[in-house]
Amino acid sequence: SVCLINISCNYKPSTDINGLTVELQTDNKLCSVAKLNNSWINHPCRNHCRFIWIPETVQMSFEISNLQINDTGMYKCVVTRTIPPPSMLLREERTFVQVFVHIWYNTPPVVSVSHVRALGGFHTILCSSEGFYPSALEQLWMRNGEFQNASLTYSINKTNPDGTFTLHSYLNISDCVNYSCWVNHSSLSQPTILHMSPDCYGSRGITYFFYLKYIITLNTIVCLIE
């Protein structure tokens, strides 16, 4: 994912200032703009930086995109009056940026099937795939070995706090035959199939689990601005 932050200069120039410069600095200058009367003059910026001026609210800031972990550090927005002379420092706003890198590699789902409470007079079965990454996953119900139309199922997708994903698929049933849940994901060498007990109504409340080993390594960049 792309890491993008906005560094505020926290300064509103007054109308009696005819000229000023605004710079974004770290160990060196990343971006610089100059204001002469009512016109802004942009100078070339480095490292995916751009200056943002909002005239309606008289706010200045810098946007930085595509940050990497080695971009962690102190950033300064420096506002200097140039006209009328002499030059005078008006504002130096400091922002510390911490870039964290966290990568999820192919993480297989933990798949389970169960009977749940009857909905609308029908008995309902549930197939859950939990904790997988990336989000692309196929999950289908089978009846006596034949795939059921996806329109017959009710599915809920969820993003977990750790960045992995969970998918729940519900199917209403009115007969007592063999039902199976078929799951395919890029982390699996072949699709996983879990079978329900044919003794449908006598087994309500029982959950069958199929566990796959977690494989976690490093891909989501998170920026923390303090």
N, CA, C and O of each residue as an XYZ file, in Angstrom:
904
protein
N       0.828     -1.182      0.000
C       0.000      0.000      0.000
C       0.869      1.240      0.000
O       2.055      1.171      0.324
N       0.278      2.396     -0.368
C       1.015      3.650     -0.460
C       0.889      4.396      0.855
O      -0.209      4.551      1.391
N       2.034      4.862      1.378
C       2.046      5.645      2.603
C       2.055      7.118      2.240
O       2.973      7.589      1.568
N       1.040      7.849      2.681
C       0.906      9.264      2.349
C       0.596     10.042      3.617
O      -0.280      9.656      4.391
N       1.322     11.150      3.831
C       1.096     11.976      5.013
C       0.962     13.430      4.605
O       1.359     13.826      3.509
N       0.392     14.219      5.511
C       0.262     15.656      5.306
C       0.900     16.363      6.491
O       0.517     16.132      7.638
N       1.876     17.226      6.215
C       2.581     17.962      7.262
C       2.118     19.411      7.238
O       2.345     20.132      6.266
N       1.471     19.826      8.308
C       0.930     21.183      8.380
C       2.018     22.178      8.770
O       2.900     21.876      9.574
N       1.935     23.375      8.182
C       2.850     24.451      8.566
C       2.312     25.233      9.757
O       3.050     25.966     10.415
N       1.024     25.072     10.026
C       0.397     25.696     11.194
C       0.661     27.201     11.254
O       0.948     27.757     12.314
N       0.559     27.837     10.102
C       0.793     29.288     10.035
C      -0.096     29.892      8.957
O      -0.219     29.351      7.858
N      -0.712     31.018      9.288
C      -1.544     31.746      8.335
C      -0.904     33.104      8.065
O      -0.892     33.961      8.949
N      -0.372     33.317      6.860
C       0.304     34.593      6.570
C      -0.675     35.761      6.580
O      -1.809     35.646      6.113
N      -0.221     36.876      7.114
C      -1.062     38.072      7.148
C      -1.024     38.778      5.801
O      -0.137     38.531      4.984
N      -1.979     39.646      5.583
C      -2.116     40.307      4.276
C      -1.057     41.369      4.040
O      -0.862     41.789      2.899
N      -0.360     41.822      5.093
C       0.643     42.869      4.905
C       2.011     42.318      4.517
O       2.963     43.082      4.358
N       2.119     40.996      4.364
C       3.379     40.384      3.934
C       3.341     40.235      2.420
O       2.494     39.525      1.877
N       4.267     40.910      1.743
C       4.293     40.881      0.276
C       5.108     39.724     -0.288
O       4.916     39.330     -1.438
N       6.004     39.188      0.506
C       6.830     38.090      0.020
C       7.250     37.171      1.148
O       7.616     37.632      2.229
N       7.199     35.873      0.902
C       7.672     34.899      1.888
C       8.056     33.609      1.186
O       7.657     33.368      0.047
N       8.826     32.791      1.868
C       9.173     31.458      1.371
C       8.676     30.426      2.373
O       8.648     30.670      3.579
N       8.287     29.273      1.853
C       7.844     28.159      2.688
C       8.645     26.941      2.259
O       8.631     26.565      1.087
N       9.345     26.320      3.209
C      10.211     25.180      2.894
C       9.864     23.991      3.771
O       9.513     24.135      4.942
N       9.972     22.806      3.167
C       9.906     21.562      3.922
C      11.315     21.004      3.997
O      11.961     20.799      2.969
N      11.796     20.757      5.216
C      13.178     20.332      5.411
C      13.240     19.080      6.271
O      12.410     18.868      7.154
N      14.245     18.256      5.992
C      14.665     17.193      6.913
C      16.141     17.466      7.160
O      16.490     18.501      7.729
N      17.016     16.551      6.740
C      18.447     16.854      6.785
C      18.807     17.822      5.673
O      19.841     18.488      5.727
N      17.960     17.896      4.677
C      18.159     18.843      3.582
C      16.790     19.360      3.137
O      15.761     18.952      3.674
N      16.789     20.237      2.176
C      15.537     20.831      1.712
C      14.834     19.884      0.749
O      15.422     19.431     -0.233
N      13.563     19.588      1.042
C      12.785     18.691      0.194
C      11.912     19.448     -0.790
O      11.710     19.010     -1.922
N      11.396     20.591     -0.348
C      10.468     21.331     -1.188
C      10.482     22.795     -0.764
O      10.614     23.107      0.420
N      10.345     23.689     -1.740
C      10.359     25.115     -1.442
C       9.417     25.848     -2.391
O       9.383     25.573     -3.591
N       8.652     26.785     -1.834
C       7.788     27.647     -2.640
C       7.968     29.080     -2.155
O       8.341     29.321     -1.007
N       7.699     30.015     -3.041
C       7.807     31.431     -2.690
C       6.501     32.130     -3.029
O       5.858     31.821     -4.033
N       6.120     33.070     -2.186
C       4.910     33.861     -2.419
C       5.320     35.313     -2.667
O       5.962     35.937     -1.822
N       4.954     35.830     -3.801
C       5.236     37.211     -4.164
C       3.913     37.893     -4.439
O       3.222     37.581     -5.409
N       3.569     38.837     -3.562
C       2.255     39.460     -3.585
C       1.185     38.370     -3.465
O       1.099     37.727     -2.420
N       0.384     38.147     -4.481
C      -0.672     37.133     -4.390
C      -0.392     35.897     -5.239
O      -1.285     35.079     -5.462
N       0.836     35.763     -5.709
C       1.183     34.640     -6.585
C       2.175     33.715     -5.892
O       3.088     34.157     -5.195
N       1.965     32.407     -6.106
C       2.877     31.397     -5.577
C       3.799     30.931     -6.691
O       3.354     30.663     -7.807
N       5.094     30.835     -6.378
C       6.093     30.350     -7.330
C       6.622     29.029     -6.793
O       7.248     28.987     -5.734
N       6.369     27.951     -7.528
C       6.795     26.625     -7.088
C       8.175     26.298     -7.623
O       8.468     26.510     -8.799
N       9.015     25.780     -6.746
C      10.319     25.271     -7.133
C      10.244     23.742     -7.174
O       9.366     23.154     -6.541
N      11.149     23.092     -7.908
C      11.104     21.627     -7.980
C      11.180     20.997     -6.585
O      11.988     21.404     -5.749
N      10.335     20.009     -6.353
C      10.305     19.310     -5.066
C      10.853     17.897     -5.226
O      10.804     17.316     -6.311
N      11.374     17.358     -4.133
C      11.971     16.021     -4.146
C      11.072     15.028     -3.415
O      10.177     15.394     -2.654
N      11.354     13.759     -3.681
C      10.764     12.666     -2.895
C       9.236     12.711     -2.814
O       8.659     12.564     -1.736
N       8.596     12.914     -3.954
C       7.130     12.851     -4.011
C       6.467     13.870     -3.084
O       5.429     13.591     -2.484
N       7.079     15.061     -2.973
C       6.504     16.127     -2.149
C       5.707     17.093     -3.015
O       6.006     17.284     -4.194
N       4.695     17.694     -2.417
C       4.004     18.786     -3.093
C       3.432     19.741     -2.054
O       3.024     19.334     -0.966
N       3.413     21.012     -2.414
C       2.905     22.062     -1.531
C       1.403     22.211     -1.734
O       0.916     22.163     -2.864
N       0.676     22.391     -0.646
C      -0.774     22.555     -0.711
C      -1.142     23.893     -0.079
O      -0.809     24.164      1.074
N      -1.832     24.717     -0.852
C      -2.301     26.021     -0.378
C      -3.816     26.059     -0.511
O      -4.362     25.870     -1.598
N      -4.489     26.308      0.614
C      -5.945     26.392      0.617
C      -6.328     27.835      0.914
O      -6.355     28.233      2.078
N      -6.626     28.629     -0.118
C      -6.892     30.055      0.100
C      -8.129     30.325      0.946
O      -8.185     31.322      1.667
N      -9.125     29.437      0.861
C     -10.362     29.678      1.617
C     -10.110     29.708      3.128
O     -10.737     30.477      3.858
N      -9.190     28.865      3.580
C      -8.891     28.807      5.020
C      -7.510     29.354      5.346
O      -7.097     29.350      6.506
N      -6.791     29.827      4.328
C      -5.435     30.386      4.479
C      -4.536     29.375      5.191
O      -3.869     29.709      6.170
N      -4.525     28.129      4.688
C      -3.732     27.073      5.302
C      -2.673     26.567      4.336
O      -2.911     26.437      3.135
N      -1.490     26.283      4.892
C      -0.366     25.775      4.108
C       0.079     24.435      4.681
O       0.115     24.248      5.897
N       0.415     23.509      3.792
C       0.927     22.214      4.232
C       1.696     21.566      3.091
O       1.665     22.034      1.953
N       2.391     20.476      3.423
C       3.103     19.687      2.422
C       2.581     18.254      2.472
O       2.373     17.689      3.546
N       2.376     17.687      1.304
C       1.964     16.286      1.197
C       3.145     15.473      0.689
O       3.794     15.844     -0.289
N       3.418     14.353      1.370
C       4.498     13.452      0.962
C       3.900     12.072      0.743
O       3.201     11.551      1.612
N       4.169     11.482     -0.403
C       3.648     10.149     -0.713
C       4.793      9.170     -0.899
O       5.956      9.557     -1.013
N       4.435      7.883     -0.929
C       5.401      6.794     -1.165
C       6.539      6.798     -0.154
O       7.693      6.566     -0.513
N       6.216      7.061      1.113
C       7.238      7.018      2.152
C       7.728      5.594      2.361
O       6.958      4.638      2.265
N       9.009      5.465      2.645
C       9.624      4.183      2.955
C      10.125      4.228      4.391
O      10.132      5.288      5.017
N      10.544      3.081      4.914
C      10.936      3.017      6.317
C      12.116      3.937      6.621
O      12.223      4.457      7.731
N      13.014      4.146      5.634
C      14.159      5.026      5.879
C      13.795      6.505      5.802
O      14.665      7.363      5.948
N      12.505      6.815      5.573
C      12.046      8.202      5.608
C      11.617      8.629      7.007
O      11.181      9.763      7.204
N      11.737      7.730      7.975
C      11.451      8.090      9.361
C      12.370      9.223      9.802
O      13.568      9.197      9.520
N      11.817     10.213     10.488
C      12.651     11.306     10.978
C      11.854     12.564     11.261
O      10.624     12.568     11.203
N      12.586     13.644     11.573
C      11.976     14.932     11.886
C      11.817     15.755     10.615
O      12.765     15.913      9.845
N      10.619     16.275     10.402
C      10.328     17.129      9.255
C       9.965     18.524      9.773
O       9.261     18.664     10.774
N      10.458     19.552      9.074
C      10.213     20.933      9.493
C       9.588     21.729      8.354
O      10.055     21.685      7.216
N       8.533     22.451      8.677
C       7.994     23.443      7.752
C       8.481     24.806      8.235
O       8.144     25.243      9.335
N       9.276     25.469      7.401
C       9.905     26.737      7.779
C       9.312     27.857      6.923
O       9.394     27.822      5.695
N       8.720     28.842      7.580
C       8.119     29.990      6.894
C       8.975     31.222      7.182
O       9.196     31.576      8.341
N       9.456     31.875      6.115
C      10.335     33.041      6.256
C       9.777     34.216      5.468
O       9.412     34.080      4.301
N       9.716     35.375      6.125
C       9.304     36.589      5.411
C      10.496     37.137      4.642
O      11.587     37.260      5.199
N      10.301     37.468      3.371
C      11.377     38.038      2.548
C      11.097     39.485      2.167
O      12.034     40.262      1.981
N       9.831     39.861      2.047
C       9.433     41.231      1.717
C       8.297     41.636      2.664
O       7.293     40.931      2.762
N       8.453     42.783      3.368
C       9.581     43.727      3.308
C      10.796     43.197      4.063
O      10.663     42.419      5.009
N      11.987     43.630      3.632
C      13.197     43.206      4.323
C      13.277     43.877      5.706
O      12.570     44.851      5.964
N      14.140     43.354      6.591
C      15.023     42.211      6.381
C      14.256     40.893      6.514
O      13.129     40.873      7.009
N      14.875     39.789      6.068
C      14.249     38.473      6.189
C      14.028     38.141      7.662
O      14.841     38.463      8.529
N      12.905     37.488      7.907
C      12.572     37.148      9.295
C      11.885     35.788      9.335
O      10.963     35.513      8.567
N      12.360     34.943     10.254
C      11.723     33.647     10.457
C      10.376     33.861     11.135
O      10.306     34.439     12.219
N       9.313     33.397     10.495
C       7.967     33.571     11.031
C       7.454     32.333     11.761
O       6.724     32.442     12.746
N       7.842     31.156     11.271
C       7.330     29.926     11.874
C       8.224     28.752     11.513
O       8.683     28.630     10.377
N       8.466     27.890     12.492
C       9.143     26.617     12.240
C       8.343     25.536     12.948
O       8.427     25.372     14.165
N       7.570     24.805     12.164
C       6.698     23.759     12.708
C       7.364     22.407     12.495
O       7.682     22.034     11.366
N       7.575     21.669     13.593
C       8.276     20.378     13.513
C       7.287     19.225     13.675
O       6.401     19.258     14.528
N       7.459     18.228     12.852
C       6.620     17.024     12.908
C       7.518     15.804     12.804
O       8.308     15.687     11.868
N       7.396     14.884     13.776
C       8.167     13.641     13.709
C       7.335     12.579     13.005
O       6.183     12.332     13.362
N       7.928     11.966     12.017
C       7.238     10.949     11.222
C       7.905      9.599     11.461
O       9.113      9.449     11.274
N       7.107      8.625     11.876
C       7.595      7.258     12.069
C       6.916      6.362     11.044
O       5.688      6.297     10.983
N       7.707      5.683     10.253
C       7.169      4.790      9.222
C       7.407      3.354      9.653
O       8.544      2.939      9.880
N       6.324      2.603      9.764
C       6.414      1.188     10.082
C       6.120      0.380      8.828
O       5.268      0.764      8.027
N       6.812     -0.726      8.654
C       6.551     -1.627      7.539
C       6.119     -2.972      8.102
O       6.831     -3.600      8.886
N       4.938     -3.393      7.682
C       4.423     -4.688      8.124
C       3.935     -5.438      6.896
O       3.077     -4.940      6.168
N       4.460     -6.604      6.662
C       4.102     -7.358      5.456
C       3.412     -8.671      5.830
O       3.927     -9.470      6.613
N       2.235     -8.862      5.244
C       1.581    -10.169      5.313
C       1.897    -10.908      4.015
O       1.695    -10.383      2.920
N       2.383    -12.108      4.157
C       2.592    -12.938      2.988
C       1.376    -13.832      2.860
O       0.466    -13.739      3.684
N       1.327    -14.688      1.863
C       0.187    -15.597      1.720
C      -0.121    -16.277      3.053
O       0.675    -17.083      3.536
N      -1.256    -15.961      3.641
C      -1.656    -16.536      4.923
C      -2.914    -17.367      4.709
O      -3.948    -16.820      4.323
N      -2.852    -18.672      4.950
C      -3.998    -19.539      4.655
C      -5.137    -19.344      5.646
O      -4.912    -18.924      6.781
N      -6.356    -19.648      5.220
C      -7.516    -19.501      6.103
C      -7.642    -20.661      7.083
O      -7.231    -21.786      6.799
N      -8.219    -20.359      8.239
C      -8.697    -21.405      9.146
C     -10.175    -21.602      8.809
O     -10.987    -20.696      8.998
N     -10.515    -22.780      8.312
C     -11.859    -23.036      7.777
C     -12.659    -23.881      8.765
O     -12.141    -24.842      9.334
N     -13.921    -23.517      8.964
C     -14.799    -24.299      9.838
C     -16.206    -24.334      9.256
O     -16.612    -23.422      8.536
N     -16.950    -25.400      9.576
C     -18.357    -25.508      9.185
C     -19.177    -25.820     10.430
O     -18.703    -26.509     11.334
N     -20.400    -25.317     10.476
C     -21.230    -25.531     11.662
C     -22.699    -25.339     11.327
O     -23.051    -24.753     10.304
N     -23.559    -25.852     12.223
C     -24.990    -25.566     12.178
C     -25.228    -24.360     13.068
O     -24.654    -24.263     14.153
N     -26.062    -23.449     12.620
C     -26.396    -22.283     13.434
C     -27.903    -22.225     13.617
O     -28.638    -23.039     13.059
N     -28.350    -21.272     14.390
C     -29.774    -21.142     14.701
C     -30.605    -20.995     13.423
O     -30.178    -20.349     12.466
N     -31.767    -21.589     13.421
C     -32.651    -21.513     12.259
C     -33.052    -20.076     11.987
O     -33.384    -19.335     12.912
N     -33.021    -19.676     10.716
C     -33.403    -18.336     10.302
C     -34.638    -18.419      9.412
O     -34.618    -19.116      8.398
N     -35.706    -17.724      9.772
C     -36.918    -17.695      8.956
C     -37.542    -19.059      8.756
O     -38.136    -19.315      7.709
N     -37.422    -19.940      9.738
C     -38.024    -21.260      9.639
C     -37.127    -22.297      8.992
O     -37.468    -23.480      8.988
N     -35.976    -21.885      8.436
C     -35.043    -22.815      7.811
C     -33.883    -23.102      8.760
O     -33.466    -22.243      9.537
N     -33.376    -24.324      8.678
C     -32.126    -24.620      9.364
C     -30.990    -24.037      8.522
O     -31.032    -24.090      7.293
N     -29.993    -23.490      9.178
C     -28.927    -22.768      8.485
C     -27.578    -23.365      8.831
O     -27.301    -23.673      9.990
N     -26.739    -23.527      7.815
C     -25.369    -23.978      8.030
C     -24.420    -22.840      7.669
O     -24.721    -21.995      6.827
N     -23.273    -22.846      8.326
C     -22.313    -21.746      8.198
C     -20.939    -22.290      7.853
O     -20.462    -23.244      8.468
N     -20.306    -21.669      6.856
C     -18.906    -21.963      6.534
C     -18.114    -20.684      6.777
O     -18.469    -19.622      6.265
N     -17.046    -20.784      7.555
C     -16.224    -19.619      7.886
C     -14.773    -19.871      7.508
O     -14.206    -20.916      7.825
N     -14.182    -18.894      6.824
C     -12.740    -18.883      6.549
C     -12.176    -17.666      7.264
O     -12.581    -16.538      6.985
N     -11.249    -17.886      8.179
C     -10.776    -16.802      9.029
C      -9.264    -16.625      8.933
O      -8.519    -17.589      8.760
N      -8.825    -15.359      9.052
C      -7.407    -15.040      9.169
C      -6.593    -15.230      7.917
O      -5.408    -15.553      8.009
N      -7.186    -15.039      6.722
C      -6.427    -15.259      5.483
C      -5.963    -13.939      4.878
O      -6.526    -12.879      5.151
N      -4.927    -14.027      4.052
C      -4.389    -12.872      3.313
C      -3.692    -13.398      2.063
O      -2.984    -14.401      2.155
N      -3.858    -12.767      0.891
C      -4.653    -11.572      0.601
C      -6.152    -11.856      0.617
O      -6.583    -12.961      0.944
N      -6.947    -10.829      0.253
C      -8.397    -10.909      0.458
C      -9.120    -11.794     -0.552
O     -10.224    -12.264     -0.275
N      -8.513    -12.033     -1.728
C      -9.185    -12.831     -2.764
C      -9.325    -14.280     -2.297
O      -8.326    -14.955     -2.050
N     -10.567    -14.754     -2.176
C     -10.841    -16.116     -1.717
C     -12.158    -16.579     -2.322
O     -13.116    -15.810     -2.399
N     -12.206    -17.851     -2.756
C     -13.437    -18.457     -3.270
C     -14.004    -19.384     -2.201
O     -13.289    -20.219     -1.648
N     -15.282    -19.231     -1.918
C     -15.932    -20.061     -0.904
C     -17.340    -20.407     -1.382
O     -18.176    -19.519     -1.551
N     -17.602    -21.692     -1.598
C     -18.880    -22.140     -2.149
C     -19.412    -23.326     -1.355
O     -18.651    -24.124     -0.810
N     -20.746    -23.421     -1.302
C     -21.384    -24.581     -0.709
C     -21.661    -25.631     -1.792
O     -21.955    -25.295     -2.940
N     -21.562    -26.920     -1.400
C     -21.876    -28.032     -2.289
C     -22.977    -28.877     -1.641
O     -22.985    -29.081     -0.427
N     -23.911    -29.367     -2.475
C     -24.988    -30.256     -2.018
C     -24.876    -31.565     -2.774
O     -25.029    -31.606     -3.995
N     -24.604    -32.647     -2.028
C     -24.374    -33.958     -2.653
C     -23.333    -33.870     -3.770
O     -23.482    -34.492     -4.822
N     -22.281    -33.090     -3.527
C     -21.180    -32.988     -4.481
C     -21.371    -31.979     -5.586
O     -20.466    -31.781     -6.397
N     -22.540    -31.325     -5.645
C     -22.819    -30.340     -6.685
C     -22.767    -28.931     -6.091
O     -23.341    -28.670     -5.034
N     -22.067    -28.024     -6.792
C     -21.965    -26.651     -6.314
C     -23.339    -25.986     -6.286
O     -24.136    -26.136     -7.213
N     -23.597    -25.257     -5.218
C     -24.825    -24.476     -5.095
C     -24.612    -23.087     -5.685
O     -23.512    -22.539     -5.612
N     -25.651    -22.527     -6.263
C     -25.564    -21.176     -6.806
C     -25.238    -20.199     -5.686
O     -25.845    -20.239     -4.616
N     -24.267    -19.317     -5.944
C     -23.831    -18.363     -4.920
C     -24.964    -17.454     -4.465
O     -24.922    -16.914     -3.360
N     -25.986    -17.282     -5.319
C     -27.111    -16.413     -4.957
C     -27.939    -17.003     -3.819
O     -28.729    -16.293     -3.196
N     -27.766    -18.297     -3.543
C     -28.517    -18.942     -2.470
C     -27.877    -18.728     -1.109
O     -28.480    -19.043     -0.083
N     -26.667    -18.198     -1.089
C     -25.945    -18.007      0.164
C     -25.952    -16.540      0.572
O     -26.116    -15.642     -0.254
N     -25.771    -16.327      1.870
C     -25.637    -14.976      2.416
C     -24.233    -14.883      2.996
O     -23.874    -15.648      3.891
N     -23.435    -13.943      2.484
C     -22.028    -13.860      2.870
C     -21.723    -12.553      3.583
O     -22.306    -11.510      3.288
N     -20.793    -12.634      4.529
C     -20.315    -11.461      5.262
C     -18.793    -11.441      5.186
O     -18.134    -12.395      5.597
N     -18.235    -10.348      4.657
C     -16.786    -10.157      4.611
C     -16.370     -9.239      5.747
O     -17.084     -8.295      6.086
N     -15.214     -9.516      6.332
C     -14.744     -8.696      7.445
C     -13.228     -8.559      7.376
O     -12.519     -9.513      7.054
N     -12.738     -7.354      7.684
C     -11.299     -7.123      7.811
C     -10.936     -7.189      9.286
O     -11.514     -6.472     10.103
N      -9.988     -8.041      9.627
C      -9.589     -8.217     11.018
C      -8.631     -7.111     11.452
O      -8.002     -6.481     10.602
N      -8.505     -6.859     12.766
C      -7.612     -5.801     13.249
C      -6.162     -5.960     12.808
O      -5.444     -4.969     12.678
N      -5.721     -7.205     12.576
C      -4.326     -7.416     12.176
C      -4.121     -7.315     10.667
O      -3.017     -7.566     10.182
N      -5.166     -6.950      9.911
C      -5.029     -6.781      8.467
C      -5.408     -7.999      7.655
O      -5.464     -7.920      6.428
N      -5.672     -9.135      8.305
C      -6.134    -10.319      7.586
C      -7.647    -10.216      7.371
O      -8.275     -9.233      7.765
N      -8.219    -11.245      6.741
C      -9.634    -11.178      6.363
C     -10.393    -12.410      6.848
O      -9.811    -13.464      7.102
N     -11.713    -12.244      6.968
C     -12.609    -13.335      7.359
C     -13.836    -13.304      6.448
O     -14.352    -12.235      6.123
N     -14.298    -14.493      6.039
C     -15.502    -14.604      5.215
C     -16.436    -15.637      5.833
O     -16.035    -16.774      6.080
N     -17.693    -15.235      6.083
C     -18.735    -16.133      6.575
C     -19.766    -16.335      5.463
O     -20.226    -15.365      4.860
N     -20.130    -17.589      5.191
C     -21.146    -17.903      4.177
C     -22.242    -18.760      4.809
O     -21.981    -19.853      5.313
N     -23.478    -18.241      4.773
C     -24.631    -18.931      5.356
C     -25.481    -19.543      4.243
O     -25.643    -18.954      3.174
N     -26.022    -20.738      4.513
C     -26.906    -21.401      3.555
C     -28.090    -21.994      4.305
O     -27.913    -22.771      5.243
N     -29.306    -21.624      3.886
C     -30.517    -22.223      4.459
C     -30.753    -23.590      3.831
O     -30.657    -23.742      2.613
N     -31.065    -24.593      4.664
C     -31.299    -25.947      4.156
C     -32.655    -26.443      4.654
O     -33.110    -26.074      5.737
N     -33.293    -27.293      3.833
C     -34.597    -27.852      4.210
C     -34.590    -29.374      4.144
O     -35.603    -30.014      4.429
N     -33.437    -29.963      3.766
C     -33.355    -31.420      3.681
C     -32.136    -31.891      4.461
O     -31.349    -31.084      4.956
N     -31.994    -33.186      4.561
C     -30.917    -33.766      5.355
C     -30.025    -34.608      4.451
O     -30.039    -35.837      4.511
N     -29.248    -33.923      3.612
C     -28.334    -34.600      2.697
C     -26.914    -34.127      3.001
O     -26.687    -33.383      3.954
N     -25.970    -34.566      2.183
C     -24.571    -34.207      2.409
C     -24.278    -32.804      1.886
O     -24.435    -32.529      0.697
N     -23.857    -31.931      2.777
C     -23.419    -30.589      2.401
C     -21.931    -30.455      2.691
O     -21.423    -30.981      3.682
N     -21.246    -29.742      1.808
C     -19.805    -29.523      1.965
C     -19.485    -28.071      1.652
O     -20.185    -27.419      0.877
N     -18.425    -27.579      2.262
C     -17.945    -26.228      1.972
C     -16.623    -26.336      1.224
O     -15.695    -27.008      1.673
N     -16.550    -25.666      0.080
C     -15.375    -25.697     -0.801
C     -14.690    -24.334     -0.736
O     -15.317    -23.306     -0.996
N     -13.397    -24.328     -0.387
C     -12.651    -23.075     -0.220
C     -11.366    -23.139     -1.028
O     -10.634    -24.127     -0.972
N     -11.097    -22.078     -1.781
C      -9.848    -21.991     -2.540
C      -9.198    -20.632     -2.279
O      -9.874    -19.604     -2.247
N      -7.871    -20.644     -2.094
C      -7.113    -19.426     -1.790
C      -5.704    -19.600     -2.336
O      -5.218    -20.722     -2.477
N      -5.053    -18.486     -2.642
C      -3.709    -18.535     -3.236
C      -2.680    -19.191     -2.319
O      -1.636    -19.642     -2.790
N      -2.958    -19.250     -1.023
C      -2.024    -19.870     -0.079
C      -2.149    -21.388     -0.043
O      -1.310    -22.064      0.553
N      -3.189    -21.931     -0.675
C      -3.448    -23.373     -0.624
C      -2.922    -24.062     -1.872
O      -3.059    -23.541     -2.978
N      -2.323    -25.229     -1.697
C      -1.843    -25.997     -2.850
C      -3.005    -26.607     -3.620
O      -2.876    -26.889     -4.811
N      -4.138    -26.815     -2.957
C      -5.353    -27.299     -3.600
C      -6.551    -26.854     -2.759
O      -6.396    -26.567     -1.572
N      -7.742    -26.791     -3.358
C      -8.918    -26.353     -2.593
C      -9.170    -27.240     -1.377
O      -8.875    -28.435     -1.390
N      -9.711    -26.644     -0.346
C     -10.093    -27.352      0.871
C     -11.591    -27.645      0.832
O     -12.386    -26.769      0.490
N     -11.980    -28.870      1.180
C     -13.395    -29.242      1.235
C     -13.695    -29.793      2.623
O     -13.064    -30.753      3.064
N     -14.657    -29.186      3.311
C     -15.107    -29.666      4.613
C     -16.526    -30.192      4.478
O     -17.373    -29.543      3.865
N     -16.791    -31.362      5.045
C     -18.096    -32.007      4.913
C     -18.902    -31.856      6.201
O     -18.371    -31.948      7.308
N     -20.207    -31.621      6.020
C     -21.124    -31.601      7.153
C     -21.628    -33.011      7.415
O     -21.653    -33.849      6.514
N     -22.027    -33.265      8.646
C     -22.617    -34.554      8.979
C     -23.982    -34.693      8.312
O     -24.768    -33.747      8.340
N     -24.290    -35.860      7.703
C     -25.624    -36.061      7.114
C     -26.722    -35.981      8.168
O     -27.870    -35.670      7.850
N     -26.371    -36.263      9.422
C     -27.354    -36.191     10.506
C     -27.557    -34.723     10.870
O     -27.212    -34.278     11.965
N     -28.127    -33.987      9.919
C     -28.173    -32.525     10.013
C     -28.763    -32.027     11.315
O     -28.123    -31.274     12.049
N     -29.972    -32.443     11.599
C     -30.691    -31.815     12.693
C     -30.257    -32.357     14.042
O     -30.417    -31.694     15.067
N     -29.714    -33.548     14.040
C     -29.244    -34.084     15.315
C     -27.895    -33.542     15.710
O     -27.459    -33.738     16.845
N     -27.217    -32.857     14.791
C     -25.864    -32.388     15.074
C     -25.794    -30.877     15.215
O     -24.706    -30.303     15.166
N     -26.936    -30.224     15.387
C     -26.920    -28.765     15.480
C     -26.051    -28.331     16.649
O     -26.058    -28.933     17.722
N     -25.316    -27.281     16.405
C     -24.460    -26.745     17.451
C     -23.058    -27.300     17.422
O     -22.175    -26.779     18.104
N     -22.826    -28.366     16.635
C     -21.483    -28.926     16.531
C     -20.725    -28.199     15.432
O     -21.255    -27.971     14.345
N     -19.503    -27.843     15.717
C     -18.673    -27.153     14.738
C     -17.481    -28.027     14.383
O     -16.818    -28.580     15.261
N     -17.214    -28.149     13.084
C     -16.085    -28.932     12.611
C     -15.009    -27.966     12.142
O     -15.288    -27.041     11.380
N     -13.781    -28.180     12.595
C     -12.697    -27.262     12.261
C     -11.649    -27.945     11.397
O     -11.352    -29.129     11.554
N     -11.103    -27.160     10.483
C      -9.962    -27.612      9.694
C      -8.899    -26.524      9.810
O      -9.090    -25.411      9.321
N      -7.790    -26.841     10.450
C      -6.764    -25.842     10.704
C      -5.627    -25.966      9.703
O      -5.180    -27.066      9.381
N      -5.174    -24.839      9.224
C      -4.002    -24.786      8.365
C      -2.950    -23.941      9.054
O      -3.278    -22.953      9.711
N      -1.697    -24.316      8.913
C      -0.612    -23.601      9.584
C      -0.508    -22.172      9.070
O      -0.569    -21.933      7.864
N      -0.351    -21.224      9.989
C      -0.153    -19.825      9.633
C       1.241    -19.618      9.065
O       2.219    -20.144      9.597
N       1.331    -18.858      7.993
C       2.627    -18.448      7.455
C       2.589    -16.931      7.366
O       1.929    -16.374      6.489
N       3.289    -16.268      8.265
C       3.261    -14.807      8.297
C       4.669    -14.269      8.098
O       5.592    -14.664      8.810
N       4.840    -13.381      7.144
C       6.091    -12.675      7.013
C       5.792    -11.220      6.686
O       4.772    -10.753      7.194
N       6.737    -10.226      5.703
C       6.442     -8.750      5.630
C       5.774     -8.368      4.347
O       5.469     -7.194      4.137
N       3.556     -6.495      4.193
C       3.284     -5.602      3.124
C       2.235     -4.559      3.357
O       1.572     -4.229      2.373
N       2.013     -4.055      4.375
C       1.185     -2.867      4.493
C       2.021     -1.820      5.209
O       2.477     -2.059      6.327
N       2.230     -0.669      4.590
C       3.013      0.384      5.227
C       2.079      1.252      6.045
O       1.078      1.747      5.527
N       2.391      1.439      7.305
C       1.591      2.275      8.191
C       2.430      3.450      8.644
O       3.557      3.266      9.104
N       1.888      4.676      8.518
C       2.590      5.877      8.967
C       2.015      6.324     10.300
O       0.796      6.397     10.458
N       2.869      6.619     11.244
C       2.447      7.175     12.520
C       3.073      8.540     12.673
O       4.297      8.664     12.703
N       2.236      9.581     12.773
C       2.737     10.941     12.918
C       2.529     11.388     14.348
O       1.400     11.378     14.841
N       3.588     11.777     15.019
C       3.501     12.242     16.395
C       3.757     13.744     16.459
O       3.728     14.330     17.541
